[in-house]
Amino acid sequence: MTGRTAHPKVEKLIVNRWSPRAFGESEIPQEDLDVIFEAAGWAPSAYNVQPWTFLYARRGDANWDLLLSQLIEFNQSWAKDASALVFIVSDRYMRSDKGNTENHSHSFDAGAAWALAALQAQALGYHTHGMTGLKFGEAEQALGIPDDQRLEAAFVIGKAAGKEKLPDFLQEREVPSNRKPLSEIAKAGKFA
């Protein structure tokens, strides 16, 4: 991908993944969506509790308007053209017949599941764009999310389209971004 460089041993699927905002208003077959969710389900999690739930809508289905309306207006303006919209929810507790205990890593584990979903979507020829521009505080109620669950984020899935469909100020940003150098994200030993 133009402008992106990584160590040659870094998997190309990872390097080529990026988050466009211009989507082509296409349909996504349920089978493809199911494969993306199944891949996400293979994410590692503490004690293998798999604390994530994906609430989703496919373009034009009975849930589309409800889920789309839970994004802030800016995100609604471009996410409306995606093929699927997904909200990521994590369970705050580890549940067992001995009772429930707080799950310190529920958000971390749900993030791992999102990452695998994004990579599987990429492998199938789709793009994803994650976002936290949601109507937090309202969306939980609208989506029926219980208090023992946490709404983490949302993402869209779809086929990328030409940047011309975006407003001018977004067109210049519609390119894959680079990443911080390794020296800024990995430190041997202590933080400082």
N, C-alpha and C positions, 0 to 999 in steps of 0.2 A: 504494500500500500504506500502510496506516495508520501514522502516526508516522515515516515515512521521507520525507525531503526531499532533493532533489538539484537541481543546475542543470537547467533545463528541457531543455537540449540533451543531457544524459546519457541514453543509450538506456534506455527503460523496462524492457526485459528484464534489464538489468544491475541496476537499482535494485530490481526485484521479486524477484530471486534471493535466497533465504535457505536456511538449513540446518535443517529440522525434524528432530526425533527420532521423532515419531509417524508411522508409516507404516501403510498399509492392507492389508498382506498380499496384495497383488494380483500377478498375473503380468505380466511385461513381454514383449511379442513379440520374438523374436530380431531381426526387421527393425528395430524401434525401437532396440534395443541396438546393432545394426550401424551405424545412422545416427549415433548418439551417438559411437561410436568413430571413424567416418569423419570427423566434424566435428573431433574431437580431433586427428586426423592432419593437419589443415590448419594446425596451430599452427606458428609460426616456430621455427626452431632454427639454431644455429650451423652454418654450412656445409651446412645442410639435411640433417644426418645423422639427424634424427628419432630420438633415442636412447630413446624410450619404448616400453614394452611394457605392455599391460593384461592381467592375469590375472583372469578373472572367473568367476562362477557365477551362474546364474539360480535363483531361489527353487525349492527342491525338486529340483534336478538332482543328478547324481552328484557334483558338486564342492562343493555348498553347505555341507555340514557341515565339510569340510576347511577351506574359506576362513573360515567363520564362527568356527571354533575358533582361528584365528590372531589374533583380536581379543582385547583384554583383556576381562574379564568384564563390566565396566560397559557397554562398547560392544556386546558380544554381546546384552545384555539388551534393547536397543531395535533394533539393526540386524537382528535375526532377523525383523522384520516387513517389511523392505524387499523390493523385487522383484529386485534384483541387487546383488551385492557385487563390488567391483573393487579389485584391488591394483595400484598403479602402481610399475613398476620402470624404472630408467634404466640405460643402458649407460655405464659410466665411461670408455669409450674411443671415439675416432674410428677406424674401421677402414678400411683401404685395402690395395691390393695392395703398397704400399710399407711396410706395417707399421702397428701400432697406436700412437696417441699419446693421452695423457690428454685428456679432454674436460672442460675447466674448467666448462662451462655445462650439463652433463647434467641436474643437478637443476633448474636454472632452466628449461630447455627442457621437461622433463617437467611442471613446474608450469604452463607455458603450455598444454600439451595438456590437463591436468586442467581448467583454467579454461574452455577451449572445450567440453569435454565437459559441464561443469556448465551452461553457457549453452544448448547444444543440447538437453540434457535439459529445461531450463526451457521452451524453445520448443515442445517436444513435450507439455508438460503434466505433466512429472514434477518432482520435487525431488531434490536431491542433498545429501549431508552428508559432507564430508571429515573424515578423522581420522588421527591418528598414535598413537592408543591401540592399538598392535599389540604382538604378542609378538616384538619385534625380537630377533634372536639365535636364536630358535626358528623363526620363520615362514620365514626364508630356506631353511632345511633342509627344512621340511615342504613348501614349495612348489617345491623343486628350483631355487632361484635360484642361479646360479653366482657365484663370488667377484668376477668382473669386472662384475657388475651390482649396483645398489644398490636395495634396497626403500625407496621414498620415503614412501608413505602408502597409505591405502585410502579408498574412498568407497562409499556406497550410493546406489542410485537407486530411486525408488518414488513412489507417489501418497501425498500427505500425508493423514493421518487426524486425527481429533479428539484433542486433547491429553489427554482423559479416560483414554486407554489407558495413559498414562505414570504413574509414581509421582508423588505430590504434589509432591515437591521439584523435579521436572523440569517439571511443568505450568506453573509460573510463568515458567519460562525459555523456553517454547515460543512465542516471538514473534520476529518479525524484529528484529534488532539494528540500531542505528545505526552510523555510521562516524565515525572521527576527522575533525575539520575539515581542510580542504585545507592550512591553515597548519601543521599538524603532520606532514604526510606529504610535502610538497614544499618544497624550499629552493633558492633561486637561489644558485649558487656553492658554497662550501665547506659541509661538514657543520656545523661550529660556528664 
